[in-house]
Amino acid sequence: MGVGIEVKDLNAWFGKAQVLKGINIKVAANAVTAVIGPSGCGKSTFIRCLNRMHETNPDAHLSGSVQVGDIDVYNPGTDAVDVRRRIGMVFQKPNPFPTMSIYDNVAAGLRLNGYKKRHDLDVAVESSLRMAALWDEVKDVMKKKSGSSLSGGQQQRLCIARALAVQPELLLMDEPASALDPISTGKIEELIFQLKAQYTVVIVTHNMQQAARVADNTGFFLMGKLIEYDKTEKIFTTPSDKRTEDYITGRFG
Amino acid sequence: MPSVSRPLSLGRRATNLCFIVLSGLAATLVLAPLAAIFGYLVYKGVGSLSWAFLTHTPRPVGEPGGGMANAIVGSTMILSLGSLIGVPLGIGTGIYLAEFGRGRYVNVVRFTADVLNGIPSIVVGIAVYALVVLPQQHFSALSGGVALGIMMIPTIARTTEEMLLMVPNTIREAALALGIPQWRATLQVTLRTASKGVITGAMLAFARVAGETAPLLFTAFGNQFWNLNPNQPTAALPIQIFAYAISPFDEWNRQAWAGALILIVLIVVAVSAVRIVTSRGSMANNA
């Protein structure tokens, strides 16, 4: 089941440069929330702050609090590894592990966390691949073919399956379809729509039509600040802030 | 504007052909010394090769026959000990340099590795003599292994570092985002991705030290008889070849050639075996 997110006063820096300024947002559970904005506005940094990936950069630091479900993400007592296991992430460029087969890729999250039982892994891999709409295409070759032998769209669905296999509560997607062709993009959007029932999804996209198609709520970021956050329909038809209106009508960005 | 669809002019085609020929020539020139050395070794050494050579220990000078069996086994033992020391330490250092090092300490480690790489092998031998042989009061295969292991570390560390740095950061991020602890992500994902290159580095280091004679002169020392105890002086192919080659006896000179041939063959066999074993499990060929 998906969880809600509550972000309070989030500020993030890369060295001296501040990339996020005072973000306050409540993300609804079991819904798709889109994060839109021009390049460099902090959208990717924002979602990376949710699963503690921001701090993997040595110059990065932040302040503020993030609550995902019942976990206080930045509490000193919270284990970053545990947070990342409960939050799945799909990146812009598909990144399957090149030396592993399709099966091993999907099972990687489980295996490398100590789950070794063959039967459990088989069940998890099958259900994840089915959820990612990849099962029928790879079920005969998944143990023989390497992850990187698939097409771009299939690789991205493989990465989604890999993220889902560890049964996260929240799925973060950083422009998942931007490197893909329109048909693969359509399949991924369909997938996101279906995932909504079980997961909370936050998707960063620079494609406003995609946000309009896929998301229940949308947040507009500009220069590190959250300008407006509301139901997608309202953002795209009657935005409250002039800057939002300028962006969605294409006056800049 | 001139048409771009006309065929290449004669001048450009000639230049093209010229460079293709030159690069083919360069490749052949590189292979030539290798072929020449191997060919000459076979020519000079194969006559003295026999089953007896491979299974007997040396005979006293003047008596015909005898072989280098103890040196073959001894070299295997010393190289195994050396690899046991050099490979884990080298890979560990490489991992540190690529994944975890920050700041000035990393530069110190890297510099030390480079300096260690340049130390003449005989100096390594004398150093290990002072550090291992003297306290133990006897020569041993173990000290020989230590000397060779020390020589393997810098090569393995640097190649491991280079190979790990070539793994794209997106792979590391994908592993971390799955909720895998850093050490596991480094060993079982990043290192695994770079494994082909890392293994090549280890084999290069192995092939280099396999023929080293000077460090063994002060550590393993050599032995005319069978020895399987790593705490005793042990025969080694390079030492035996050296001793036989500079001797004034024809019989021994001939055996030196055969020994050199065996040494090369063993190195090639060892390296090929590692390649075969590791590529069987690899998915990189299944793209």
Boltz contact constraints between the chains, C-beta under 6 A:
constraints:
  - contact:
      token1: [A, 81]
      token2: [B, 179]
      max_distance: 6.0
  - contact:
      token1: [A, 81]
      token2: [B, 181]
      max_distance: 6.0
  - contact:
      token1: [A, 84]
      token2: [B, 177]
      max_distance: 6.0
  - contact:
      token1: [A, 84]
      token2: [B, 179]
      max_distance: 6.0
  - contact:
      token1: [A, 85]
      token2: [B, 179]
      max_distance: 6.0
  - contact:
      token1: [A, 89]
      token2: [B, 177]
      max_distance: 6.0
  - contact:
      token1: [A, 95]
      token2: [B, 170]
      max_distance: 6.0
  - contact:
      token1: [A, 95]
      token2: [B, 174]
      max_distance: 6.0
  - contact:
      token1: [A, 99]
      token2: [B, 192]
      max_distance: 6.0
  - contact:
      token1: [A, 99]
      token2: [B, 193]
      max_distance: 6.0
  - contact:
      token1: [A, 99]
      token2: [B, 283]
      max_distance: 6.0
  - contact:
      token1: [A, 99]
      token2: [B, 284]
      max_distance: 6.0
  - contact:
      token1: [A, 100]
      token2: [B, 283]
      max_distance: 6.0
  - contact:
      token1: [A, 101]
      token2: [B, 283]
      max_distance: 6.0
  - contact:
      token1: [A, 109]
      token2: [B, 178]
      max_distance: 6.0
  - contact:
      token1: [A, 112]
      token2: [B, 180]
      max_distance: 6.0
  - contact:
      token1: [A, 112]
      token2: [B, 184]
      max_distance: 6.0
  - contact:
      token1: [A, 112]
      token2: [B, 188]
      max_distance: 6.0
  - contact:
      token1: [A, 145]
      token2: [B, 286]
      max_distance: 6.0
  - contact:
      token1: [A, 146]
      token2: [B, 283]
      max_distance: 6.0
  - contact:
      token1: [A, 146]
      token2: [B, 286]
      max_distance: 6.0
  - contact:
      token1: [A, 146]
      token2: [B, 287]
      max_distance: 6.0
  - contact:
      token1: [A, 148]
      token2: [B, 287]
      max_distance: 6.0
  - contact:
      token1: [A, 149]
      token2: [B, 287]
      max_distance: 6.0
